[in-house]
Amino acid sequence: MIATELVDAAWTGAAHAFQTLTAAVPAAAPAPKTINTEGVVTFFASKVAPILLAVLGVIFIGRASRGEISKVLTSSAIAIVGLAFIAGAATLFFVGDYLIKLIFQ
């Protein structure tokens, strides 16, 4: 009999503590439903691209100091073509956004 009373008292105390804790914890913010594409593009443009360009610059300077001018010119041309493709993709992204807004307005 004493054991059941102890269990009942402990259970009541635990239930009260649980209710107090759940009332004190605020509800979590709802999860976003879309991806922040502007934030992703800004992050890559401001953080990743300068690092990649710096690495390319170090590679080009290292090759030029060893006298491998033809390899430097070839790599530079490839890098410029790559940057042109990236710029074209960004342009298509914004033109596509404009066309979608124009069509579905």
N, C-alpha and C positions, 0 to 999 in steps of 0.2 A: 504494500500500500504506500509506503514511504517512497519507494522507488518511482512509482507512477506519478506521485505528486511532484517529485524532483524533476522528472522528465517533462511534466506539464509546465512547471514553472520555467524551466530552461527553454522550452519551446516557445513560450509566450515572450520571454525576454529576447530570444533570437529573432522572432518575428517583428518585434518592436524595433530592434536595432536595424534590421533589414529595411523596414519602412522608412526609418530615419535617414539611412544612407541613400536610398533611392530617391528620396525627396530632395536631398541636398545636392545630388549630382545633376547638373543641367543637361538638357537634351542636346545631343550632337547636332551640328549644322547639317542640313540636308546635302547629300552628295550632288555635285554638279552634273547636269544632264548632257552637257556638251563639252567639247575640248576647246580650250582657249588657243586657237591657232595663231592669233596675233602674238600672244605671249611666247609661243614656241618659236615662231619666226624671229621675233626680237631677241630671244635668248641665243639662237644660233648666229644671228647677225652680229650681236654684240660680244659674245663670249667665245664661240667655237671658231668662227671664220678668222679672227685676228691671230689665234694660236696656230691654225693651219698655215696661214700666210707667213708667219714668223718661221715655222719649220721649213717651209719651202725656201725662204730667203737664206736660212742657214745652210741648207743643202746646196743652193746655187752658189753661195759665196765659197763654200768648201770646194766645190768642183772648179770654180773659176781660179782659185788660188793654186790648184794643181795643174792648170793649163788645159783643162777639158772644156774649151770654149764651145765646141760643137754640141756637146752634151748639154751644156747650160742653155744654149739657144734653143735646142729641141725641147728641153724641159720647160723653158719659159713659154714657148709657143703652145705647148700642151696645157700649161696652167692658164694662159690667156683664153684659150678655147674653152676650157672648163668654166672659167669665170663668165664667159659669154653665155654658156648654156645655163648657168645658174641665174644670170640676169634675165635670160629669156623665160625661164620657168617662173620667176617672180613676176615678170610682166604678164605672162599668161594667167597667173593666179589672180592678179588684180583686174585684168580685162574680163576674165570669166566671172568674177564677182560682180563687176559692173553689168555684164550682159544678163546675169541671172536676176539682178535687181531690176533691170529694165524690162525683162520679159514678164516677171511675176509680180509686177507692181500693182 
